[in-house]
């Protein structure tokens, strides 16, 4: 042990040093706590004495907490990036409802369900929900948590848990962004959450490659898989009033990954579809639309950015199908 | 519970300090309270194995007491064997079964057992005491003092491996005596420095390297990533040195000065020098309880003593490798270091003088290269890293590489943590103390930002 460290020194200066260190630490922590409580960096509604409206946050995982409690909307689009291109304004025009886009790209279904619960908690009246039920929702096991953990603390739990998660550089950054919004020095992001990913991948710039789908072995058995996320969604929807319309959309994929007719994957897809259909059956103006089919639209590479992300032409067809379903329920005529 | 986690830093540590502050004026309570706090710490981190730790303490202590009465050395040998058997069961059973299966040409079933937290470290603490007791060098201690020696929470999980003679007399001393504020300032510096090494440097490097090593396990590396993987030794240096500094700081908060574990090892000018500066307490343990006994065995005629000496060196380093994990790559890592130590010793005896800069460069290169084998997990994965070094440096990744630029600068230019702390605590300086508070706040925010990474040495 270094002699300078092991020696004793009772100088009162050391007591002042200790007080200065702990005092600065405590003061800094108190200042940060005060700042985030006044500003409410994610606009979660738990704090925010300053009453700043909107966020400048481009990460939907965190920005959705602000949108999900925005009282100007009575309907929501949920799911992951495969629902991103559905445009709330077009759905508003076709249905007369007020849609907000709450998709969380890359999140697993549990994240989407947390957003759904938060949306329901913050709206007295919900008119319609559109949920993009893509392949992860048809998993027959609960998936392991993704590498970047979804911020459940934003959507669940009380103010103390929330405050504990605000001691981050990201929260401080968003606090200053919201102060800039209040000062008029920065514009908030779109309130309805729409973002067109074709701005990043313009038509023609990126598309999947056409190929012969892999031949799958014929399957004549019965699929007995369970779909745990269907159970979770049924529980979440079950908590909503019966008059809330629910449209579940199984989004289209490029034809190369559409399960081949007669294969086990096709049977599993059918079983999954029926599990989700049971959630909406009997509910007014509700429907399940399965767009995961092999047809001229899904065979055209120019309609896709990659194997699972469709472009505007398909998005418009899906929006028409959703609007028709909200009018006529399961009897809606779907053109695809 | 990890030292770099909010539950420890914001709940357990303040609560433990408060409880101990209340107990400090009462000499008969001090050790008992520290034992209770240490067991609570262990139970929080590894609840399923708390019984193992308590039983292990009880058996070893009872053996020491019986030996004190009947002087039956065979009992101590038996208990040491039992300690090693328990360690072997939890840490090496599946490794032995897998290799036995290879020899027999079959696949033997693996045991479904977890690795108790800190088992290597508390086993070695038992061994240090019992061996010295057997040699007549250690006195008997009361159960509470012995329990604290084994379970003292700052060092129970990953060291430093403190000798009983270094710490036993410190247990139960009054902490809040005139001058305690300076000790607390020093402790705070150690903890802040350790957190900086772990949270800012080691974890940032891990963030870069973990996906690269995952890729190396499955195939060749592209885009010059192998150059980043080659720098793993900087990660483990700051990870373990950071842990050790936090442990030393925590020890001081409870009135115990733990031994240092690192002394700027990447400034070494030879591999012998390196092993006197890297994981110092483990190397002292291996020297005194493995190497010296092997050298002193009368196995070979006198003229073959150098052979026995170098053989003991190789065995010690191979065991050092095996201690790090139940895998042949760890053994290979240890054997390579053993060979380097033998070569270094022979060169010093028979070779020409080496310029120190060349010795430093060769030592660093050797440590970095063997660090790849240590981290890769398989010879194939290590080969993918070495083969990838033929590609150009991944300079296009620009600012992302800052941890791998800062880490070598710190490792090569800065003195050891204890010297840095000694420099900044020569005289009280209120401004510096305030800046330290700001630094700790920034570290706490960084912990919240990045999530918590386990210390690399927790798996050993």
Interface residues (C-beta under 8 A of the other chain):
Chain A: X1 X2 X4 X5 X6 X8 X9 X10 X11 X13 X14 X15 X16 X17 X18 X20 X21 X22 X23 X24 X25 X28 X29 X32 X149 X164 X165 X167 X168 X169 X170 X172
Chain B: X6 X177 X178 X179 X181 X182 X183 X184 X185 X186 X188 X257 X259 X260 X418 X419 X421 X422 X425 X426 X427 X428 X429 X430 X431 X432 X433 X434 X435 X436 X437 X438 X440 X441 X444 X445 X446 X448 X449 X451
